[in-house]
Amino acid sequence: MSTALLIIDVQQALCSGTYATFDAARIIDNINGISEKLRAAGAPVIVVQHESNSGPFERDGEGWQLPAALVVKDADLRLGKQGSDAFHQTPLQTLLQSHGVSELIVCGMQSEFCVDSTVRRAMALGYPVTLVSDGHTTIANGVLSAAQISAHHNVTLSELTSYGARTRLTAAADVVIPIYV
């Protein structure tokens, strides 16, 4: 059994310009700290990138790129996706199985879209999830601030019980990599 880190959609389009997420620099710092812990423990780090044929996430375009502040290593696994759920029509499930992954730590952008969809699917597939409470962010939507949206998803995802597998909230500084014997 092992744990993997999913870093979802931390891409240039969501870090600057029109679609810049709230407090992106702090979120990236938190993600970098967690990914360093997982790499040191030999756990897989999976960088998920949203991609499309046009628009801000056009594959290989400027917005699709990873921001310079995000630390990514050659050994990290990369995964492209076209929907909000990182499992949807991607090899993520196969990738996790091939690495013996039984638990996930999830962080990234945007809380109410790709983070939420991926966490829900992970739970439906039986993966216990650690959602990094200060490791995901989004954009205000005209009704709620970005901070309110992220806080709402922290509460909502951690209270879901119908999947069997649960999501627990943990602050980035408190993330502990389980040791299995």
trRosetta pair geometry for C-beta under 8 A, 3 or more apart (Angstrom, degrees):
i j d omega theta_ij theta_ji phi_ij phi_ji
1 100 6.7 -136 -103 155 18 98
1 102 4.1 -41 -145 20 91 141
1 103 7.3 52 173 -5 103 96
1 180 4.8 165 67 -105 96 163
2 43 5.9 178 174 -121 109 87
2 44 7.5 91 124 7 129 93
2 99 6.7 -88 69 140 134 89
2 100 5.3 74 14 101 109 94
2 101 5.4 -66 80 -103 87 53
2 102 6.5 113 42 17 40 83
2 103 7.5 -134 117 38 31 83
2 180 7.0 -107 -80 9 54 136
3 38 7.2 -115 104 -125 101 107
3 43 5.3 -19 81 -139 77 142
3 101 6.9 67 -141 -144 12 86
3 102 7.6 -55 -74 60 51 67
3 103 4.5 -33 -103 80 82 101
3 104 7.0 161 -158 -93 72 18
3 105 6.2 49 172 -18 114 99
3 130 8.0 11 -151 14 129 122
3 177 6.0 -159 57 -148 138 78
3 178 5.8 120 -30 34 129 97
4 38 7.7 81 -150 -165 34 139
4 43 6.0 -170 -99 170 44 97
4 44 4.2 -16 -121 72 103 101
4 45 7.3 -178 -166 -82 75 24
4 46 5.9 33 165 -7 120 111
4 96 6.3 -128 18 -121 151 88
4 99 6.5 81 -73 98 128 140
4 101 4.4 -24 -13 -122 117 139
4 103 7.7 161 22 86 62 53
4 104 5.8 -26 67 -113 81 70
4 105 7.3 -153 98 28 37 77
5 34 6.3 150 -124 134 142 108
5 35 5.9 -163 102 -101 162 70
5 38 4.7 -124 -19 -31 127 172
5 43 6.7 92 -11 118 90 117
5 44 7.2 -162 31 102 67 58
5 45 4.8 -8 62 -119 112 68
5 46 6.7 177 87 27 57 69
5 104 7.6 126 -109 -164 22 66
5 105 4.7 -28 -106 71 71 106
5 106 7.9 167 -159 -81 54 29
5 107 7.4 -14 -169 21 97 101
6 46 5.3 -22 -107 72 61 107
6 48 6.1 14 -170 -12 92 123
6 86 6.5 161 -164 68 136 169
6 104 5.8 7 -6 -168 111 116
6 105 7.1 177 23 84 68 51
6 106 4.9 -7 62 -111 108 73
6 107 7.4 162 87 32 64 55
6 108 7.1 -60 125 -22 81 130
6 118 6.6 -150 132 152 155 144
7 10 5.6 -47 165 9 103 121
7 31 5.8 88 -122 -166 113 129
7 35 6.8 -4 -57 -76 132 125
7 45 6.9 21 -10 -179 113 90
7 46 6.9 180 23 88 73 51
7 47 5.0 -19 66 -112 113 63
7 48 6.6 177 82 22 53 76
7 70 7.5 133 168 -161 147 128
7 107 6.0 -15 -114 75 62 89
7 108 5.4 134 -176 -78 46 103
8 48 4.8 -10 -114 64 58 123
8 86 6.1 -111 -113 -55 109 133
8 106 6.7 15 -13 -165 120 90
8 107 7.1 -179 22 94 85 38
8 108 3.0 178 58 65 74 168
8 109 6.7 -158 102 42 79 47
8 114 5.0 -176 162 129 127 117
8 115 5.6 165 70 -83 146 68
8 118 5.9 -159 -95 15 149 159
8 136 7.8 11 56 -115 110 108
9 14 6.3 64 146 2 97 154
9 48 6.4 -32 -37 100 59 91
9 49 6.7 114 -103 -130 49 37
9 50 4.9 22 -108 -12 107 106
9 108 5.3 97 46 169 73 121
9 109 4.7 -111 100 72 99 83
9 110 6.9 -49 93 -9 143 65
9 114 5.1 90 -7 68 139 162
10 14 7.1 -111 -137 73 34 122
10 15 7.3 55 -175 -58 69 116
10 27 7.7 -161 -113 118 115 110
10 28 6.4 129 -161 -101 133 90
10 31 6.5 -141 -69 67 160 175
10 47 7.7 -79 46 -149 100 93
10 66 6.7 41 102 -141 84 84
10 67 6.7 -84 153 19 88 103
10 70 5.2 134 124 -93 129 147
10 108 5.5 -118 -41 -135 86 78
10 109 5.7 119 -87 6 54 109
11 14 5.5 77 62 19 73 99
11 15 7.1 -153 99 -8 33 102
11 49 5.9 100 -78 -138 123 88
11 50 6.7 -109 -3 40 150 87
11 57 6.8 62 110 -115 161 91
11 63 6.4 60 139 159 112 61
11 64 6.0 -50 -163 -159 134 25
11 65 6.6 128 -160 75 83 33
11 66 6.2 -73 -113 -96 57 44
11 67 7.2 140 -173 -27 18 81
11 109 7.4 -127 23 62 73 131
12 15 5.5 -71 -140 41 34 110
12 16 6.6 -33 -177 33 72 98
12 62 6.0 -95 99 153 147 67
12 63 5.3 -140 84 -136 94 33
12 64 7.2 0 36 51 102 23
12 65 4.7 25 -11 70 129 85
12 66 7.0 96 -37 137 83 5
12 67 5.3 141 -89 -75 65 73
13 17 6.9 -60 -146 62 50 125
13 19 5.3 14 156 65 83 131
13 56 3.9 113 -141 162 142 112
13 57 5.9 -98 17 -70 157 68
13 62 7.8 115 -65 106 80 72
13 63 3.0 47 -65 -165 106 106
13 64 7.1 28 -17 -52 116 34
14 19 5.5 -60 -99 123 53 103
14 20 6.8 113 176 -125 35 31
14 21 4.9 21 173 -19 92 109
14 24 6.8 162 131 -110 77 132
14 109 4.5 137 145 137 155 156
14 110 6.9 -143 -134 -58 138 91
15 20 6.1 -3 145 -127 16 81
15 21 7.0 -27 -87 28 41 90
15 24 4.6 166 -128 160 69 155
15 25 8.0 98 -157 -63 99 60
15 28 7.4 39 -117 -51 124 135
15 67 4.5 3 33 -69 172 142
15 69 7.6 179 -160 36 148 118
16 20 5.2 19 -119 -88 15 115
16 24 7.9 -121 -50 62 56 158
16 67 7.7 128 -9 -109 102 119
17 20 5.8 144 53 -41 42 95
17 63 7.7 -82 53 -100 147 103
18 56 7.6 -125 65 -90 114 140
19 56 6.0 69 7 -176 146 171
19 63 7.8 57 46 -147 129 127
19 139 6.4 -87 -162 -58 60 149
20 24 6.2 -99 -172 -16 83 139
20 139 7.5 114 84 -96 40 106
21 24 4.8 109 70 -73 89 100
21 27 7.3 -29 106 23 126 152
21 109 5.2 -129 -39 -132 160 123
21 110 6.5 -162 -101 -101 127 85
21 137 4.4 117 154 114 124 111
21 138 5.7 -85 -138 -146 107 9
21 139 5.6 -99 -110 -58 59 73
21 146 6.6 143 -169 -149 71 145
22 137 5.2 -146 66 -171 77 117
22 138 6.7 7 20 69 101 43
22 139 6.8 155 -23 -103 85 37
22 140 7.1 85 -53 -35 122 80
22 145 7.5 77 -81 164 159 85
22 146 3.3 163 -9 90 140 153
22 147 6.3 -114 132 -48 158 71
22 150 7.8 -125 66 -17 125 131
23 26 4.7 -34 173 38 99 115
23 27 5.9 106 114 -25 85 95
23 137 5.8 -156 66 -114 88 147
23 146 7.6 179 13 107 92 134
23 147 7.9 63 -1 -78 131 92
24 27 5.6 -59 -146 39 33 113
24 28 6.1 34 157 -21 69 106
24 67 7.8 110 154 -20 124 168
24 109 7.5 8 -117 -82 97 136
24 137 6.3 -145 -86 74 57 152
25 28 5.8 -55 -148 36 29 111
25 29 6.5 33 152 -20 63 104
25 69 6.6 -76 -130 175 72 172
26 29 5.6 -51 -150 34 34 114
26 30 6.5 35 151 -18 65 103
26 134 7.7 -63 137 169 108 104
27 30 5.7 -55 -153 36 33 112
27 31 6.3 33 150 -19 66 106
27 107 7.5 173 -177 175 94 111
27 109 7.4 100 125 -65 154 94
27 134 7.4 -147 -108 157 68 64
27 135 6.2 115 -156 -152 81 35
27 136 6.8 87 -146 -102 128 8
27 137 4.8 -103 -63 -12 154 124
28 31 5.5 -52 -145 37 34 113
28 32 6.3 39 154 -23 65 103
28 67 6.7 -69 -108 76 151 133
28 69 4.8 64 135 116 152 117
28 70 5.4 -101 -149 -79 111 74
29 32 5.7 -52 -149 33 30 114
29 33 6.7 32 153 -19 62 103
29 69 7.7 -51 -60 166 66 118
30 33 5.8 -54 -155 32 32 112
30 34 6.6 27 152 -14 65 106
30 107 7.2 -152 110 -154 104 150
30 132 6.7 155 143 158 122 135
30 134 5.6 -153 -116 114 165 91
30 135 4.9 -137 119 -97 125 78
30 172 3.6 -124 -163 -75 103 167
31 34 5.8 -58 -150 39 34 109
31 35 6.1 30 156 -18 69 109
31 70 6.9 -18 94 -129 130 90
31 107 5.1 -174 -101 113 97 143
31 108 7.4 79 -101 -76 139 53
31 132 7.6 147 -89 82 67 164
31 135 5.7 118 -74 -153 75 99
31 172 7.5 -86 -56 -122 34 131
32 35 5.9 -54 -140 39 29 108
32 36 6.4 36 157 -25 62 105
32 69 7.7 -95 -49 153 135 77
32 70 6.9 -160 -72 -142 96 46
32 71 4.7 85 -130 17 102 113
33 36 5.8 -53 -152 30 28 114
33 37 6.9 28 151 -17 61 103
33 172 5.8 87 72 161 124 115
33 173 7.4 -16 129 -89 152 54
34 37 5.7 -55 -156 33 36 112
34 38 6.5 28 152 -15 69 106
34 105 6.6 -153 176 139 132 142
34 107 6.6 124 52 -7 156 150
34 132 6.4 -73 -64 -94 159 148
34 135 6.6 13 -11 -113 149 145
34 172 5.6 -100 -49 -149 108 88
34 175 5.1 30 -119 55 101 161
35 38 5.7 -54 -146 39 36 109
35 39 6.2 37 156 -20 68 105
35 45 5.0 66 -146 -127 97 141
35 71 6.4 -180 82 81 134 100
35 76 7.7 -1 -165 -99 125 127
36 39 5.9 -54 -145 36 28 109
36 40 6.3 30 155 -20 62 108
36 71 7.3 25 -62 87 91 147
37 40 5.8 -59 -151 36 28 112
37 41 6.5 17 154 -11 64 111
37 175 6.4 155 66 99 157 109
37 177 5.8 -177 146 -30 104 116
38 41 5.7 -63 -148 43 33 106
38 43 4.1 -82 -168 69 88 114
38 44 7.6 -46 159 73 121 26
38 45 5.5 129 98 -71 130 96
38 105 7.2 -147 -75 44 134 140
38 177 6.1 152 -100 -91 60 130
39 42 7.6 45 -178 -72 32 21
39 43 7.3 -90 -68 54 24 70
39 45 6.0 -26 -66 -22 87 131
39 73 6.4 84 -118 16 147 150
39 75 7.3 117 -136 77 105 125
39 76 7.9 -54 -90 -73 113 88
41 177 4.4 -122 -39 119 171 164
43 177 6.1 -148 -20 -144 143 130
44 77 5.9 3 -169 1 109 124
44 99 5.0 8 -34 179 144 164
44 101 6.5 -69 37 -72 128 124
45 73 7.3 79 59 39 138 102
45 75 7.8 78 41 102 101 84
45 76 4.5 -52 89 -121 103 95
45 77 7.0 165 85 24 49 76
46 76 7.1 167 -95 -177 22 83
46 77 4.6 -25 -109 74 74 106
46 78 7.7 166 -160 -88 62 16
46 79 5.9 14 -180 0 105 121
46 92 7.5 100 169 -133 155 93
46 95 7.0 107 -111 129 138 140
47 66 7.0 -14 -179 -92 140 137
47 70 8.0 114 -128 149 126 133
47 72 5.7 7 -61 -122 157 121
47 76 5.4 50 -13 149 110 127
47 77 7.1 174 22 85 69 50
47 78 5.3 -24 69 -109 98 66
47 79 7.1 164 83 25 47 73
48 79 4.9 -26 -107 75 71 102
48 80 7.8 143 -160 -103 60 15
48 81 5.9 8 -173 -1 105 120
48 86 4.8 -43 -138 -123 157 128
48 92 7.7 7 -98 -94 120 126
48 108 7.2 -22 57 -105 106 162
48 114 7.8 -176 112 170 130 131
48 118 7.8 148 64 -100 173 155
49 57 7.8 168 165 -160 83 106
49 64 6.4 71 173 -174 123 81
49 66 7.2 -90 -91 -65 121 87
49 78 7.0 -4 2 -168 111 94
49 79 7.3 162 22 84 69 49
49 80 5.5 -34 72 -107 89 63
49 81 7.3 161 79 24 40 75
50 57 4.7 -44 110 -153 96 153
50 64 7.7 -128 84 -126 64 77
50 80 7.9 92 -141 -161 11 65
50 81 5.9 -45 -105 75 54 86
50 82 7.3 102 -158 -115 69 27
50 114 6.7 -107 -64 -83 121 150
51 57 5.7 -151 -117 150 27 100
51 58 7.5 38 -162 -173 71 17
51 59 4.2 42 -162 -77 120 91
51 64 5.9 50 -109 -134 80 124
51 80 4.7 -18 9 -160 133 111
51 81 7.1 133 22 61 81 36
51 82 6.2 -57 71 -85 71 72
52 55 5.4 1 83 49 140 110
52 57 4.8 81 13 85 98 97
52 58 5.9 -60 78 -88 77 47
52 59 7.2 -173 54 -27 29 77
52 82 6.5 111 -89 -137 65 87
53 58 6.6 -3 146 -126 18 84
53 59 7.5 -13 -96 10 37 99
54 58 5.4 4 -129 -88 20 113
55 58 5.9 150 56 -45 48 86
55 63 7.9 -76 130 69 61 149
56 61 7.7 -160 -177 102 27 136
56 63 4.0 -110 179 151 71 169
56 64 8.0 156 141 -51 52 64
57 61 7.4 138 164 56 14 118
57 63 5.8 -90 -76 112 39 111
57 64 5.2 96 -162 -89 51 81
58 61 3.7 62 75 -12 96 137
58 63 7.0 78 30 54 73 104
58 64 6.0 -102 76 -36 43 124
59 64 5.6 134 -121 -135 25 166
59 80 7.2 17 -109 -137 115 141
60 64 6.1 4 10 71 15 144
61 64 4.8 97 55 4 73 108
61 65 7.5 -121 99 -21 43 85
62 65 6.0 -46 -163 9 34 117
66 70 5.1 -100 174 65 106 131
66 72 5.9 19 136 -17 168 143
67 70 5.1 98 64 -4 81 100
72 76 5.3 -99 -164 40 79 153
73 76 5.0 119 59 -20 71 98
77 95 6.4 140 168 -173 154 134
79 86 6.8 73 112 -169 134 105
79 90 5.9 74 -180 179 113 135
79 91 7.3 -140 -129 61 109 79
79 92 5.9 66 -159 -83 159 88
79 95 7.0 -108 -82 -3 129 167
80 90 7.2 -168 84 -119 52 117
81 85 7.6 -142 -173 89 141 41
81 86 5.2 -108 -61 -125 158 56
81 88 7.0 85 -158 63 111 82
81 89 7.8 123 -145 76 76 81
81 90 5.1 -49 -98 -59 88 141
81 92 7.9 3 -78 -39 118 123
81 114 7.9 130 88 -137 141 120
82 88 8.0 -101 64 101 70 104
82 89 6.9 -34 44 83 103 124
83 88 4.2 -40 62 85 139 139
83 89 6.7 96 3 34 121 107
83 117 7.6 -121 136 141 93 156
84 88 7.6 45 58 21 50 140
84 113 4.8 -115 -137 171 125 82
84 114 4.7 -134 -162 -86 70 60
84 116 7.8 -9 155 66 123 83
84 117 4.1 102 120 13 101 159
84 118 7.6 -127 143 -35 67 79
85 88 4.0 87 77 -17 105 111
85 114 7.5 -166 -69 -139 23 60
85 117 4.0 -110 -76 147 74 113
85 118 5.6 154 -145 -78 54 57
85 120 7.8 -75 -111 65 110 94
85 121 4.9 91 -157 -27 120 147
86 90 6.3 -58 171 46 54 151
86 92 5.4 91 136 -66 89 161
86 114 6.8 73 -45 -172 89 97
86 117 7.8 138 -3 99 64 97
86 118 4.3 29 14 -110 101 122
86 121 7.6 -168 51 61 67 138
87 90 6.3 -138 -159 51 19 99
87 92 4.9 -106 -104 64 57 129
87 93 5.8 59 -144 -44 102 96
87 118 6.7 139 -9 -131 87 71
87 121 4.6 -153 28 138 135 145
87 122 7.3 172 -39 -65 131 62
87 125 7.0 -176 -119 -34 162 144
88 117 7.8 -34 -15 153 123 125
88 121 7.4 -125 -43 -94 82 162
91 94 4.6 -54 -171 49 84 117
91 95 5.4 95 125 -32 89 98
92 95 5.5 -57 -145 36 31 115
92 96 6.3 30 158 -19 67 104
93 96 5.9 -54 -149 35 30 110
93 97 6.4 28 154 -16 64 108
93 125 6.6 -139 -113 -144 112 154
94 97 5.7 -56 -146 39 31 111
94 98 6.2 31 156 -21 66 108
95 98 5.9 -56 -146 35 27 110
95 99 6.7 9 158 -3 61 110
96 99 6.2 -71 -152 47 29 99
96 101 4.0 -85 -165 57 83 125
96 104 7.8 -42 -123 -75 135 107
96 127 7.6 -50 176 -87 157 138
97 100 7.5 37 -175 -74 33 28
97 101 7.3 -79 -60 41 23 82
101 104 7.0 55 165 -73 122 76
101 127 7.7 8 132 -121 97 122
102 127 7.1 178 172 -124 37 76
102 128 7.8 25 139 28 76 93
103 127 6.3 144 -123 -169 31 83
103 128 4.9 -24 -121 69 93 93
103 129 7.5 175 -168 -85 71 30
103 130 7.3 45 164 -9 109 95
103 178 6.9 56 49 21 154 136
104 122 5.3 -76 34 -158 149 148
104 127 5.0 39 -2 157 108 133
104 128 7.5 175 31 88 68 48
104 129 5.0 -18 73 -113 97 75
104 130 7.2 -158 102 30 51 69
105 129 7.5 139 -101 -164 24 62
105 130 4.5 -19 -110 67 74 107
105 132 6.6 54 178 -44 94 99
105 175 6.4 65 -140 -148 143 129
106 115 6.4 134 150 -151 117 84
106 118 6.4 170 -139 105 139 116
106 119 5.5 -158 66 -83 167 93
106 122 7.2 -156 -54 3 137 161
106 129 5.7 -7 0 -165 118 112
106 130 7.1 165 19 80 69 53
106 131 5.4 -26 66 -108 100 64
106 132 6.9 -152 85 6 47 83
106 135 7.9 153 112 99 47 122
106 136 7.6 10 129 -59 84 128
107 115 7.6 -19 -165 -119 19 119
107 131 7.7 133 -77 -163 58 54
107 132 4.2 -8 -83 38 108 129
107 135 3.3 -62 -124 142 122 117
107 136 5.4 -152 -155 -59 57 80
107 172 7.8 54 -100 -94 146 100
108 114 6.7 -66 110 101 128 114
108 115 5.5 178 70 -81 92 99
108 135 7.5 19 -14 141 38 85
108 136 5.6 6 59 -112 43 90
109 114 7.1 37 102 54 46 121
109 115 7.3 -123 145 -38 2 111
109 136 6.7 173 -77 -155 38 71
109 137 5.8 -22 -104 66 84 77
109 138 6.8 148 -153 -88 72 52
110 113 4.5 40 75 32 106 107
110 114 6.0 91 42 25 67 91
110 115 6.5 -131 94 2 30 101
110 136 7.7 102 -169 178 20 97
110 137 7.2 -58 -126 102 56 49
110 138 4.0 79 -161 -113 91 89
110 139 6.8 -42 -126 6 129 81
111 115 5.0 -40 -127 51 33 136
111 116 6.5 60 154 -38 51 96
111 136 4.8 119 -89 135 82 115
111 137 6.4 -72 -35 167 104 6
111 138 4.3 -88 21 -32 94 119
111 146 7.9 132 14 -169 127 74
111 149 5.4 142 74 128 132 97
111 150 4.4 -152 -74 -101 162 68
111 153 4.6 -179 169 25 107 154
112 115 7.6 24 -8 53 17 96
112 116 5.4 8 -152 -12 29 139
112 138 5.8 37 10 -101 90 163
112 141 7.9 -28 39 -45 156 141
112 149 5.3 -69 -36 -179 120 116
112 152 7.9 18 -84 80 105 114
112 153 6.0 -144 -81 -64 63 131
113 116 6.5 110 41 34 7 103
113 117 6.5 -22 163 -6 43 113
113 138 7.5 133 9 -118 93 119
114 117 5.9 -53 -133 41 28 108
114 118 6.0 24 167 -16 64 112
115 118 6.2 -64 -147 40 23 106
115 119 6.2 21 158 -18 63 111
115 131 7.7 92 173 -141 111 109
115 136 4.7 68 -107 -147 164 147
115 153 6.9 79 99 153 118 153
116 119 6.0 -60 -146 37 25 108
116 120 6.3 22 160 -16 64 109
116 153 5.5 -103 -81 -138 104 126
116 156 7.9 7 -127 90 112 126
116 157 6.7 -141 -125 -71 72 120
117 120 6.0 -58 -148 37 27 109
117 121 6.4 23 157 -15 64 109
118 121 5.8 -56 -146 39 31 109
118 122 6.2 36 154 -24 65 106
119 122 5.6 -52 -147 34 30 114
119 123 6.5 28 156 -16 64 104
119 129 5.3 138 -145 155 86 171
119 131 6.1 14 -115 -84 142 117
119 157 5.3 4 124 -145 148 137
119 167 5.8 34 -178 -95 119 142
120 123 5.9 -56 -151 37 30 109
120 124 6.4 30 151 -19 64 108
120 157 7.4 -112 -64 -121 75 96
120 160 7.4 -80 -113 161 81 179
120 163 7.6 -174 -160 -64 59 146
121 124 5.4 -55 -146 38 34 113
121 125 6.3 28 155 -14 67 107
122 125 5.9 -63 -151 41 29 107
122 127 4.2 -65 177 64 89 123
122 129 5.2 93 104 -69 135 122
122 165 7.4 -105 129 108 73 144
123 126 7.7 74 -177 -55 31 10
123 127 6.6 -91 -79 64 31 70
123 128 7.9 49 -109 -109 73 28
123 129 6.1 -72 -63 -3 86 120
123 160 6.7 81 132 103 171 130
123 163 3.8 72 144 110 105 164
123 164 7.6 160 175 59 83 64
123 165 4.5 -162 -146 83 66 103
123 166 7.1 51 -128 -96 116 11
123 167 6.3 -67 -71 -43 127 94
124 163 5.3 -96 -80 -132 48 118
124 165 7.9 -99 -22 42 15 114
125 165 7.8 -21 73 18 50 150
126 163 7.9 -158 -81 159 37 98
126 164 6.7 -18 -114 87 69 123
126 165 5.1 139 -159 -39 31 130
127 165 5.7 89 71 -178 28 164
128 165 4.9 -138 -74 -161 52 97
128 166 6.0 7 -131 55 85 63
128 167 7.7 166 -170 -86 57 37
128 168 7.5 11 177 1 101 100
129 157 7.7 -64 91 163 134 119
129 165 7.1 83 -7 145 81 112
129 166 7.5 -131 40 112 74 39
129 167 4.4 -19 74 -109 106 82
129 168 7.5 173 91 24 56 60
130 167 7.5 151 -100 -159 16 65
130 168 5.6 -27 -111 69 66 88
130 169 7.9 117 -163 -124 63 12
130 170 5.2 -15 -169 18 109 123
130 175 6.7 120 140 -127 145 94
131 135 7.7 -169 168 58 56 106
131 136 7.2 -44 -175 -2 94 132
131 154 6.7 -176 112 -122 131 66
131 157 5.7 76 -33 103 162 139
131 158 6.8 -120 39 -65 128 91
131 167 5.1 30 -15 -179 113 115
131 168 7.3 179 24 81 76 34
131 169 5.6 -35 72 -102 94 61
131 170 7.5 143 71 25 45 70
132 135 2.7 15 105 23 128 136
132 136 6.6 132 74 -19 86 84
132 170 6.3 -46 -111 78 52 77
132 171 7.3 56 -164 -160 70 19
132 172 5.3 49 -166 -79 118 73
132 175 6.5 -25 -103 -68 101 127
133 154 5.1 58 -132 -127 87 132
133 169 4.4 57 -67 -172 113 105
133 170 6.4 -178 -6 68 97 21
133 171 5.4 -47 52 -82 110 56
133 172 7.9 -125 53 -27 67 65
134 171 5.3 24 14 -141 113 77
134 172 5.3 -87 76 -9 98 101
135 172 5.2 128 -64 -75 104 103
136 150 5.9 173 98 -136 85 109
136 153 7.4 -73 97 90 136 136
137 146 6.2 28 -174 166 84 120
137 150 5.8 -32 -115 -77 43 141
138 141 7.9 -13 136 -43 122 98
138 146 5.0 -171 79 -145 71 89
138 149 5.0 -69 61 96 138 137
138 150 6.0 179 13 -59 99 89
139 146 5.6 -50 -142 -91 11 113
140 144 6.8 -151 -146 100 71 49
140 145 5.0 -37 -105 -138 107 42
140 146 4.9 -77 -54 -37 64 76
140 149 7.5 -179 -111 -11 41 124
141 144 5.9 21 42 48 99 77
141 149 6.7 98 -5 -72 113 138
144 148 4.1 -126 -175 90 105 126
144 149 5.1 131 107 -57 126 81
144 152 7.1 -19 -173 -14 163 140
145 148 4.6 98 53 5 78 102
145 149 7.1 -140 94 -6 42 85
146 149 5.7 -53 -149 34 33 113
146 150 6.4 29 156 -14 66 106
147 150 5.9 -55 -147 39 31 108
147 151 6.2 30 155 -18 65 110
148 151 5.7 -56 -143 40 30 111
148 152 6.1 36 155 -24 65 106
149 152 5.7 -54 -149 33 28 114
149 153 6.6 22 155 -14 63 106
150 153 5.9 -58 -150 38 32 107
150 154 6.5 40 150 -25 65 101
151 154 5.5 -47 -151 28 34 117
151 155 6.7 28 154 -12 64 103
152 155 6.1 -61 -156 39 31 106
152 156 6.0 24 154 -16 68 114
153 156 5.5 -53 -131 43 35 110
153 157 5.6 27 171 -14 70 111
154 157 6.7 -63 -142 41 16 100
154 158 6.2 4 164 -8 57 119
154 169 5.4 58 -167 -108 98 135
155 158 6.2 -71 -146 43 22 103
155 159 6.2 9 163 -13 64 118
156 159 6.2 -73 -149 39 24 104
156 160 7.0 37 156 -40 62 96
157 160 6.0 -36 -154 3 36 115
157 167 4.6 -39 147 80 94 158
158 166 7.6 47 -155 174 53 93
158 167 5.1 -107 -95 97 50 94
158 168 6.4 69 -131 -125 101 27
158 169 4.9 -40 -80 -29 144 101
160 163 6.2 35 138 4 112 106
160 166 7.4 170 82 -133 73 63
160 167 6.6 46 47 19 103 109
161 166 6.9 -4 -111 -100 59 98
163 166 7.6 161 70 -76 100 40
170 174 5.1 -132 -175 91 93 103
170 175 5.4 116 122 -85 129 65
170 176 7.9 -115 -164 12 153 73
171 174 4.7 71 61 17 84 108
171 175 7.7 -125 93 -34 43 74
172 175 6.0 -30 -157 -11 36 113
